[in-house]
């Protein structure tokens, strides 16, 4: 009998997020994102925290989704994301699963 593993969506649902009222993520200069055709953070984020809004010509940041993995900071070749940990008791809480 084949043992079925958890899908990515199943694993994501094991995580509890308690967002703080203020974002812990800041795009330092939206023009940099507009000039950069890749918007790498939109590709590497496992929970789609970043979305390029073509009509507005800016990056939308849904900080409430953030798993605090830091992939966005590593992927941005322009060091254009300011990232701090949310205050104690807020942010991501991982459970074993």
MOPAC internal coordinates of N, CA, C and O (Angstrom, degrees):
PM7 1SCF
backbone

  N    0.0000 0     0.00 0     0.00 0    0    0    0
  C    1.4466 1     0.00 0     0.00 0    1    0    0
  C    1.5284 1   108.69 1     0.00 0    2    1    0
  O    1.2310 1   120.69 1   -49.74 1    3    2    1
  N    1.3317 1   116.28 1   130.26 1    3    2    1
  C    1.4603 1   121.76 1  -178.06 1    5    3    2
  C    1.5219 1   110.50 1   -80.30 1    6    5    3
  O    1.2310 1   120.94 1   -47.88 1    7    6    5
  N    1.3244 1   115.81 1   132.12 1    7    6    5
  C    1.4510 1   120.98 1   179.34 1    9    7    6
  C    1.5273 1   109.07 1   -87.58 1   10    9    7
  O    1.2310 1   120.75 1   -55.59 1   11   10    9
  N    1.3014 1   116.18 1   124.41 1   11   10    9
  C    1.4632 1   120.99 1  -177.87 1   13   11   10
  C    1.5264 1   109.09 1   -88.13 1   14   13   11
  O    1.2310 1   120.90 1   -52.96 1   15   14   13
  N    1.3435 1   115.88 1   127.04 1   15   14   13
  C    1.4534 1   121.14 1   177.93 1   17   15   14
  C    1.5183 1   111.08 1   -87.44 1   18   17   15
  O    1.2310 1   121.46 1    -8.05 1   19   18   17
  N    1.3153 1   114.82 1   171.95 1   19   18   17
  C    1.4583 1   120.57 1   178.26 1   21   19   18
  C    1.5242 1   110.35 1   -77.29 1   22   21   19
  O    1.2310 1   120.70 1   -39.48 1   23   22   21
  N    1.3091 1   116.26 1   140.52 1   23   22   21
  C    1.4541 1   120.65 1   174.26 1   25   23   22
  C    1.5278 1   108.19 1   -79.53 1   26   25   23
  O    1.2310 1   120.63 1   -11.63 1   27   26   25
  N    1.3234 1   116.39 1   168.37 1   27   26   25
  C    1.4612 1   120.58 1   176.99 1   29   27   26
  C    1.5274 1   110.34 1   -58.15 1   30   29   27
  O    1.2310 1   120.31 1   137.26 1   31   30   29
  N    1.3088 1   117.01 1   -42.74 1   31   30   29
  C    1.4651 1   120.93 1   179.27 1   33   31   30
  C    1.5296 1   111.26 1   -61.87 1   34   33   31
  O    1.2310 1   120.36 1   139.76 1   35   34   33
  N    1.3465 1   116.91 1   -40.24 1   35   34   33
  C    1.4625 1   120.69 1   177.04 1   37   35   34
  C    1.5232 1   111.04 1   -61.17 1   38   37   35
  O    1.2310 1   120.90 1   137.23 1   39   38   37
  N    1.3257 1   115.88 1   -42.77 1   39   38   37
  C    1.4622 1   120.43 1  -179.58 1   41   39   38
  C    1.5271 1   111.51 1   -67.01 1   42   41   39
  O    1.2310 1   120.51 1   139.90 1   43   42   41
  N    1.3332 1   116.63 1   -40.10 1   43   42   41
  C    1.4580 1   120.75 1   178.47 1   45   43   42
  C    1.5251 1   110.25 1   -61.69 1   46   45   43
  O    1.2310 1   120.30 1   143.11 1   47   46   45
  N    1.3105 1   117.02 1   -36.89 1   47   46   45
  C    1.4623 1   120.78 1  -179.63 1   49   47   46
  C    1.5168 1   113.34 1   -69.97 1   50   49   47
  O    1.2310 1   119.59 1   169.03 1   51   50   49
  N    1.3294 1   118.39 1   -10.97 1   51   50   49
  C    1.4589 1   121.82 1   176.60 1   53   51   50
  C    1.5238 1   112.05 1   -83.04 1   54   53   51
  O    1.2310 1   120.14 1   174.20 1   55   54   53
  N    1.3136 1   117.34 1    -5.80 1   55   54   53
  C    1.4575 1   122.53 1  -175.91 1   57   55   54
  C    1.5300 1   109.53 1   -98.51 1   58   57   55
  O    1.2310 1   120.93 1   -43.28 1   59   58   57
  N    1.3218 1   115.83 1   136.72 1   59   58   57
  C    1.4548 1   121.56 1   176.30 1   61   59   58
  C    1.5169 1   108.78 1  -104.58 1   62   61   59
  O    1.2310 1   120.70 1   -48.34 1   63   62   61
  N    1.3285 1   116.27 1   131.66 1   63   62   61
  C    1.4594 1   121.16 1   177.36 1   65   63   62
  C    1.5200 1   109.08 1  -115.64 1   66   65   63
  O    1.2310 1   121.25 1   -47.95 1   67   66   65
  N    1.3076 1   115.22 1   132.05 1   67   66   65
  C    1.4678 1   121.14 1   175.09 1   69   67   66
  C    1.5238 1   107.04 1  -125.64 1   70   69   67
  O    1.2310 1   120.29 1   -92.87 1   71   70   69
  N    1.3360 1   117.05 1    87.13 1   71   70   69
  C    1.4659 1   119.78 1  -174.45 1   73   71   70
  C    1.5195 1   112.78 1   -69.42 1   74   73   71
  O    1.2310 1   121.48 1   -37.68 1   75   74   73
  N    1.3167 1   114.77 1   142.32 1   75   74   73
  C    1.4633 1   122.09 1   172.68 1   77   75   74
  C    1.5220 1   107.37 1   -77.15 1   78   77   75
  O    1.2310 1   119.69 1   -17.44 1   79   78   77
  N    1.2964 1   118.20 1   162.56 1   79   78   77
  C    1.4782 1   120.77 1  -177.44 1   81   79   78
  C    1.5232 1   112.93 1   -67.39 1   82   81   79
  O    1.2310 1   119.84 1   152.73 1   83   82   81
  N    1.3243 1   117.91 1   -27.27 1   83   82   81
  C    1.4547 1   122.41 1  -179.60 1   85   83   82
  C    1.5207 1   109.77 1  -109.22 1   86   85   83
  O    1.2310 1   120.99 1   -33.01 1   87   86   85
  N    1.3117 1   115.71 1   146.99 1   87   86   85
  C    1.4597 1   120.83 1  -179.87 1   89   87   86
  C    1.5245 1   111.84 1   -68.45 1   90   89   87
  O    1.2310 1   121.05 1   -39.35 1   91   90   89
  N    1.3036 1   115.59 1   140.65 1   91   90   89
  C    1.4641 1   121.50 1   173.75 1   93   91   90
  C    1.5318 1   110.16 1   -95.89 1   94   93   91
  O    1.2310 1   120.59 1  -177.98 1   95   94   93
  N    1.3290 1   116.47 1     2.02 1   95   94   93
  C    1.4656 1   123.30 1   179.71 1   97   95   94
  C    1.5201 1   109.32 1  -118.31 1   98   97   95
  O    1.2310 1   120.75 1   -46.90 1   99   98   97
  N    1.3227 1   116.18 1   133.10 1   99   98   97
  C    1.4530 1   120.64 1   178.84 1  101   99   98
  C    1.5220 1   109.43 1  -135.43 1  102  101   99
  O    1.2310 1   121.08 1   -50.16 1  103  102  101
  N    1.3307 1   115.54 1   129.84 1  103  102  101
  C    1.4585 1   120.46 1   171.58 1  105  103  102
  C    1.5205 1   105.97 1   -84.40 1  106  105  103
  O    1.2310 1   120.23 1   -61.48 1  107  106  105
  N    1.3148 1   117.17 1   118.52 1  107  106  105
  C    1.4609 1   121.25 1  -173.34 1  109  107  106
  C    1.5182 1   112.66 1   -68.90 1  110  109  107
  O    1.2310 1   120.11 1   141.21 1  111  110  109
  N    1.3283 1   117.39 1   -38.79 1  111  110  109
  C    1.4647 1   120.91 1  -178.82 1  113  111  110
  C    1.5256 1   108.81 1  -147.61 1  114  113  111
  O    1.2310 1   120.47 1   -73.39 1  115  114  113
  N    1.3170 1   116.70 1   106.61 1  115  114  113
  C    1.4625 1   121.07 1  -178.32 1  117  115  114
  C    1.5310 1   111.99 1   -60.83 1  118  117  115
  O    1.2310 1   120.17 1   151.32 1  119  118  117
  N    1.3295 1   117.28 1   -28.68 1  119  118  117
  C    1.4701 1   119.92 1   179.44 1  121  119  118
  C    1.5196 1   111.70 1   -62.20 1  122  121  119
  O    1.2310 1   120.40 1   145.95 1  123  122  121
  N    1.3151 1   116.83 1   -34.05 1  123  122  121
  C    1.4687 1   120.91 1   178.23 1  125  123  122
  C    1.5279 1   109.53 1   -61.63 1  126  125  123
  O    1.2310 1   120.52 1   137.81 1  127  126  125
  N    1.3111 1   116.61 1   -42.19 1  127  126  125
  C    1.4658 1   120.62 1   179.87 1  129  127  126
  C    1.5172 1   110.78 1   -67.17 1  130  129  127
  O    1.2310 1   120.14 1   143.68 1  131  130  129
  N    1.3160 1   117.35 1   -36.32 1  131  130  129
  C    1.4562 1   121.06 1   178.99 1  133  131  130
  C    1.5109 1   112.37 1   -69.62 1  134  133  131
  O    1.2310 1   120.73 1   144.20 1  135  134  133
  N    1.3380 1   116.21 1   -35.80 1  135  134  133
  C    1.4592 1   120.85 1   178.99 1  137  135  134
  C    1.5233 1   111.79 1   -75.06 1  138  137  135
  O    1.2310 1   120.68 1   152.70 1  139  138  137
  N    1.3191 1   116.31 1   -27.30 1  139  138  137
  C    1.4665 1   122.35 1  -179.17 1  141  139  138
  C    1.5183 1   108.24 1   -84.97 1  142  141  139
  O    1.2310 1   119.70 1   -61.45 1  143  142  141
  N    1.2826 1   118.19 1   118.55 1  143  142  141
  C    1.4624 1   120.79 1  -176.79 1  145  143  142
  C    1.5235 1   113.24 1   -77.98 1  146  145  143
  O    1.2310 1   119.43 1   169.08 1  147  146  145
  N    1.3259 1   118.69 1   -10.92 1  147  146  145
  C    1.4511 1   120.11 1  -177.01 1  149  147  146
  C    1.5084 1   114.89 1   -90.14 1  150  149  147
  O    1.2310 1   119.86 1   145.00 1  151  150  149
  N    1.3198 1   117.86 1   -35.00 1  151  150  149
  C    1.4659 1   121.88 1  -171.91 1  153  151  150
  C    1.5342 1   109.46 1    41.99 1  154  153  151
  O    1.2310 1   121.47 1  -118.33 1  155  154  153
  N    1.3171 1   114.79 1    61.67 1  155  154  153
  C    1.4615 1   121.78 1  -172.93 1  157  155  154
  C    1.5260 1   113.99 1   -53.11 1  158  157  155
  O    1.2310 1   120.30 1   146.13 1  159  158  157
  N    1.3312 1   117.04 1   -33.87 1  159  158  157
  C    1.4580 1   119.08 1  -178.44 1  161  159  158
  C    1.5256 1   112.00 1   -62.35 1  162  161  159
  O    1.2310 1   119.98 1   151.49 1  163  162  161
  N    1.3300 1   117.64 1   -28.51 1  163  162  161
  C    1.4615 1   120.41 1   179.08 1  165  163  162
  C    1.5243 1   111.92 1   -70.79 1  166  165  163
  O    1.2310 1   120.63 1   160.36 1  167  166  165
  N    1.3169 1   116.41 1   -19.64 1  167  166  165
  C    1.4601 1   120.98 1  -177.76 1  169  167  166
  C    1.5298 1   111.84 1   -94.09 1  170  169  167
  O    1.2310 1   120.20 1   140.36 1  171  170  169
  N    1.3251 1   117.23 1   -39.64 1  171  170  169
  C    1.4668 1   119.63 1  -172.52 1  173  171  170
  C    1.5198 1   114.12 1   -86.33 1  174  173  171
  O    1.2310 1   119.60 1   158.92 1  175  174  173
  N    1.3041 1   118.38 1   -21.08 1  175  174  173
  C    1.4652 1   119.86 1  -177.23 1  177  175  174
  C    1.5253 1   110.41 1   -67.58 1  178  177  175
  O    1.2310 1   119.89 1   -57.86 1  179  178  177
  N    1.3382 1   117.81 1   122.14 1  179  178  177
  C    1.4653 1   119.88 1  -176.59 1  181  179  178
  C    1.5276 1   113.61 1   -70.85 1  182  181  179
  O    1.2310 1   119.78 1   162.45 1  183  182  181
  N    1.3320 1   118.03 1   -17.55 1  183  182  181
  C    1.4671 1   120.17 1  -177.54 1  185  183  182
  C    1.5259 1   112.74 1  -119.26 1  186  185  183
  O    1.2310 1   120.65 1  -162.06 1  187  186  185
  N    1.3287 1   116.35 1    17.94 1  187  186  185
  C    1.4625 1   122.66 1   174.26 1  189  187  186
  C    1.5304 1   113.38 1    54.86 1  190  189  187
  O    1.2310 1   121.25 1  -130.83 1  191  190  189
  N    1.3294 1   115.21 1    49.17 1  191  190  189
  C    1.4643 1   121.27 1   177.18 1  193  191  190
  C    1.5247 1   110.85 1   -68.91 1  194  193  191
  O    1.2310 1   120.39 1   149.57 1  195  194  193
  N    1.3197 1   116.85 1   -30.43 1  195  194  193
  C    1.4644 1   122.00 1  -176.38 1  197  195  194
  C    1.5211 1   110.89 1  -109.89 1  198  197  195
  O    1.2310 1   121.01 1   -42.25 1  199  198  197
  N    1.3329 1   115.67 1   137.75 1  199  198  197
  C    1.4559 1   120.60 1   177.39 1  201  199  198
  C    1.5277 1   108.71 1  -142.10 1  202  201  199
  O    1.2310 1   120.91 1   -50.82 1  203  202  201
  N    1.3282 1   115.86 1   129.18 1  203  202  201
  C    1.4533 1   120.50 1   178.11 1  205  203  202
  C    1.5165 1   108.38 1   -80.95 1  206  205  203
  O    1.2310 1   120.54 1   -57.88 1  207  206  205
  N    1.3284 1   116.57 1   122.12 1  207  206  205
  C    1.4557 1   122.85 1   178.43 1  209  207  206
  C    1.5208 1   108.35 1   -99.27 1  210  209  207
  O    1.2310 1   121.24 1   -78.34 1  211  210  209
  N    1.3176 1   115.23 1   101.66 1  211  210  209
  C    1.4647 1   121.25 1  -174.25 1  213  211  210
  C    1.5267 1   112.42 1   -62.08 1  214  213  211
  O    1.2310 1   120.38 1   135.50 1  215  214  213
  N    1.3250 1   116.88 1   -44.50 1  215  214  213
  C    1.4711 1   120.04 1  -178.37 1  217  215  214
  C    1.5286 1   112.25 1   -60.62 1  218  217  215
  O    1.2310 1   120.75 1   139.62 1  219  218  217
  N    1.3267 1   116.18 1   -40.38 1  219  218  217
  C    1.4649 1   120.26 1  -179.06 1  221  219  218
  C    1.5226 1   111.99 1   -87.91 1  222  221  219
  O    1.2310 1   120.47 1   165.00 1  223  222  221
  N    1.3306 1   116.71 1   -15.00 1  223  222  221
  C    1.4514 1   120.98 1  -179.32 1  225  223  222
  C    1.5160 1   112.92 1    64.17 1  226  225  223
  O    1.2310 1   121.06 1  -139.50 1  227  226  225
  N    1.3275 1   115.59 1    40.50 1  227  226  225
  C    1.4664 1   119.40 1   179.72 1  229  227  226
  C    1.5279 1   110.93 1  -150.96 1  230  229  227
  O    1.2310 1   122.12 1   -15.00 1  231  230  229
  N    1.3080 1   113.55 1   165.00 1  231  230  229
  C    1.4553 1   121.59 1   179.40 1  233  231  230
  C    1.5217 1   109.02 1   -90.30 1  234  233  231
  O    1.2310 1   120.37 1   -53.11 1  235  234  233
  N    1.3168 1   116.89 1   126.89 1  235  234  233
  C    1.4599 1   122.64 1   176.30 1  237  235  234
  C    1.5297 1   106.61 1   -94.26 1  238  237  235
  O    1.2310 1   120.40 1   -49.47 1  239  238  237
  N    1.3312 1   116.84 1   130.53 1  239  238  237
  C    1.4599 1   121.93 1  -179.06 1  241  239  238
  C    1.5285 1   108.81 1  -114.66 1  242  241  239
  O    1.2310 1   120.49 1   -64.62 1  243  242  241
  N    1.3226 1   116.68 1   115.38 1  243  242  241
  C    1.4652 1   122.49 1   176.42 1  245  243  242
  C    1.5275 1   107.74 1   -99.60 1  246  245  243
  O    1.2310 1   120.87 1  -103.21 1  247  246  245
  N    1.3242 1   115.95 1    76.79 1  247  246  245
  C    1.4676 1   121.31 1  -173.82 1  249  247  246
  C    1.5189 1   112.51 1   -59.68 1  250  249  247
  O    1.2310 1   120.00 1   158.17 1  251  250  249
  N    1.3162 1   117.60 1   -21.83 1  251  250  249
  C    1.4689 1   121.14 1  -179.34 1  253  251  250
  C    1.5187 1   111.95 1   -65.13 1  254  253  251
  O    1.2310 1   120.05 1   161.54 1  255  254  253
  N    1.3354 1   117.51 1   -18.46 1  255  254  253
  C    1.4630 1   122.32 1  -179.52 1  257  255  254
  C    1.5256 1   113.11 1   -90.72 1  258  257  255
  O    1.2310 1   119.70 1   167.53 1  259  258  257
  N    1.3075 1   118.18 1   -12.47 1  259  258  257
  C    1.4616 1   123.03 1  -167.64 1  261  259  258
  C    1.5309 1   113.25 1   -63.32 1  262  261  259
  O    1.2310 1   121.03 1   -48.64 1  263  262  261
  N    1.3254 1   115.64 1   131.36 1  263  262  261
  C    1.4667 1   122.85 1   175.78 1  265  263  262
  C    1.5252 1   112.21 1   -92.93 1  266  265  263
  O    1.2310 1   120.10 1  -178.00 1  267  266  265
  N    1.3272 1   117.41 1     2.00 1  267  266  265
  C    1.4633 1   123.30 1   177.76 1  269  267  266
  C    1.5232 1   112.90 1    59.64 1  270  269  267
  O    1.2310 1   120.44 1  -144.54 1  271  270  269
  N    1.3282 1   116.76 1    35.46 1  271  270  269
  C    1.4573 1   120.20 1  -178.88 1  273  271  270
  C    1.5286 1   112.30 1   -81.96 1  274  273  271
  O    1.2310 1   120.20 1   157.18 1  275  274  273
  N    1.3284 1   117.22 1   -22.82 1  275  274  273
  C    1.4546 1   121.18 1   178.25 1  277  275  274
  C    1.5194 1   114.86 1    84.38 1  278  277  275
  O    1.2310 1   119.77 1  -177.23 1  279  278  277
  N    1.3184 1   118.04 1     2.77 1  279  278  277
  C    1.4700 1   120.84 1  -179.72 1  281  279  278
  C    1.5181 1   112.24 1   -58.00 1  282  281  279
  O    1.2310 1   120.54 1   142.22 1  283  282  281
  N    1.3173 1   116.58 1   -37.78 1  283  282  281
  C    1.4700 1   120.52 1  -177.69 1  285  283  282
  C    1.5208 1   111.29 1   -60.89 1  286  285  283
  O    1.2310 1   120.54 1   136.95 1  287  286  285
  N    1.3198 1   116.57 1   -43.05 1  287  286  285
  C    1.4677 1   120.00 1  -179.56 1  289  287  286
  C    1.5183 1   111.43 1   -65.66 1  290  289  287
  O    1.2310 1   120.49 1   141.56 1  291  290  289
  N    1.2971 1   116.66 1   -38.44 1  291  290  289
  C    1.4616 1   120.42 1  -179.80 1  293  291  290
  C    1.5199 1   111.88 1   -71.67 1  294  293  291
  O    1.2310 1   120.21 1   146.01 1  295  294  293
  N    1.3265 1   117.21 1   -33.99 1  295  294  293
  C    1.4623 1   120.89 1  -176.60 1  297  295  294
  C    1.5181 1   113.34 1   -79.89 1  298  297  295
  O    1.2310 1   119.69 1   155.25 1  299  298  297
  N    1.3230 1   118.20 1   -24.75 1  299  298  297
  C    1.4616 1   120.76 1  -176.64 1  301  299  298
  C    1.5221 1   110.14 1   -75.08 1  302  301  299
  O    1.2310 1   119.91 1   -67.96 1  303  302  301
  N    1.3397 1   117.78 1   112.04 1  303  302  301
  C    1.4605 1   120.17 1  -177.38 1  305  303  302
  C    1.5361 1   112.87 1   -72.50 1  306  305  303
  O    1.2310 1   120.20 1   172.04 1  307  306  305
  N    1.3228 1   117.22 1    -7.96 1  307  306  305
  C    1.4624 1   121.16 1  -176.88 1  309  307  306
  C    1.5271 1   113.00 1  -108.35 1  310  309  307
  O    1.2310 1   120.28 1  -175.79 1  311  310  309
  N    1.3334 1   117.07 1     4.21 1  311  310  309
  C    1.4664 1   121.42 1  -179.32 1  313  311  310
  C    1.5296 1   109.94 1    50.73 1  314  313  311
  O    1.2310 1   120.89 1  -131.34 1  315  314  313
  N    1.3367 1   115.91 1    48.66 1  315  314  313
  C    1.4540 1   122.99 1  -172.12 1  317  315  314
  C    1.5247 1   113.32 1  -101.45 1  318  317  315
  O    1.2310 1   119.86 1  -172.27 1  319  318  317
  N    1.3256 1   117.87 1     7.73 1  319  318  317
  C    1.4585 1   121.14 1  -179.96 1  321  319  318
  C    1.5223 1   109.36 1  -117.11 1  322  321  319
  O    1.2310 1   120.99 1   -60.99 1  323  322  321
  N    1.3257 1   115.72 1   119.01 1  323  322  321
  C    1.4651 1   120.63 1   173.00 1  325  323  322
  C    1.5259 1   106.14 1   -89.98 1  326  325  323
  O    1.2310 1   120.61 1   -50.75 1  327  326  325
  N    1.3253 1   116.43 1   129.25 1  327  326  325
  C    1.4546 1   121.71 1  -172.44 1  329  327  326
  C    1.5218 1   108.43 1  -137.29 1  330  329  327
  O    1.2310 1   120.56 1   -54.43 1  331  330  329
  N    1.3223 1   116.53 1   125.57 1  331  330  329
  C    1.4690 1   121.37 1   175.28 1  333  331  330
  C    1.5304 1   107.89 1  -130.03 1  334  333  331
  O    1.2310 1   120.68 1   -21.24 1  335  334  333
  N    1.3085 1   116.31 1   158.76 1  335  334  333
  C    1.4565 1   118.64 1   175.69 1  337  335  334
  C    1.5238 1   109.36 1   -71.87 1  338  337  335
  O    1.2310 1   119.95 1   -37.40 1  339  338  337
  N    1.3338 1   117.70 1   142.60 1  339  338  337
  C    1.4595 1   119.56 1   172.92 1  341  339  338
  C    1.5344 1   109.22 1   -63.96 1  342  341  339
  O    1.2310 1   119.73 1   -22.98 1  343  342  341
  N    1.3290 1   118.12 1   157.02 1  343  342  341
  C    1.4572 1   119.90 1   179.64 1  345  343  342
  C    1.5308 1   111.83 1   -61.36 1  346  345  343
  O    1.2310 1   120.83 1   -18.71 1  347  346  345
  N    1.3135 1   116.03 1   161.29 1  347  346  345
  C    1.4613 1   122.80 1  -177.09 1  349  347  346
  C    1.5188 1   113.40 1   -49.19 1  350  349  347
  O    1.2310 1   121.24 1   -45.28 1  351  350  349
  N    1.3184 1   115.22 1   134.72 1  351  350  349
  C    1.4567 1   121.30 1   179.20 1  353  351  350
  C    1.5206 1   113.53 1    89.30 1  354  353  351
  O    1.2310 1   120.05 1   170.03 1  355  354  353
  N    1.3321 1   117.52 1    -9.97 1  355  354  353
  C    1.4577 1   121.43 1   179.12 1  357  355  354
  C    1.5168 1   109.90 1  -113.72 1  358  357  355
  O    1.2310 1   121.07 1   -16.40 1  359  358  357
  N    1.3232 1   115.56 1   163.60 1  359  358  357
  C    1.4534 1   120.94 1   178.58 1  361  359  358
  C    1.5076 1   111.66 1   102.99 1  362  361  359
  O    1.2310 1   121.62 1    32.45 1  363  362  361
  N    1.3073 1   114.50 1  -147.55 1  363  362  361
  C    1.4671 1   121.05 1  -173.18 1  365  363  362
  C    1.5322 1   110.69 1   -92.40 1  366  365  363
  O    1.2310 1   121.54 1   -35.48 1  367  366  365
  N    1.3275 1   114.65 1   144.52 1  367  366  365
  C    1.4635 1   121.79 1   173.98 1  369  367  366
  C    1.5149 1   107.69 1  -131.52 1  370  369  367
  O    1.2310 1   121.17 1   -66.93 1  371  370  369
  N    1.3378 1   115.37 1   113.07 1  371  370  369
  C    1.4573 1   120.17 1  -178.36 1  373  371  370
  C    1.5209 1   109.31 1   -89.08 1  374  373  371
  O    1.2310 1   121.73 1   -37.44 1  375  374  373
  N    1.3343 1   114.30 1   142.56 1  375  374  373
  C    1.4590 1   120.99 1   174.45 1  377  375  374
  C    1.5111 1   108.17 1  -119.22 1  378  377  375
  O    1.2310 1   120.59 1   -27.22 1  379  378  377
  N    1.2910 1   116.47 1   152.78 1  379  378  377
  C    1.4574 1   119.39 1   176.37 1  381  379  378
  C    1.5082 1   109.22 1   -71.34 1  382  381  379
  O    1.2310 1   121.06 1   -39.00 1  383  382  381
  N    1.3258 1   115.58 1   141.00 1  383  382  381
  C    1.4658 1   118.31 1  -179.45 1  385  383  382
  C    1.4062 1   110.10 1  -163.25 1  386  385  383
  O    1.2310 1   120.10 1   180.00 1  387  386  385

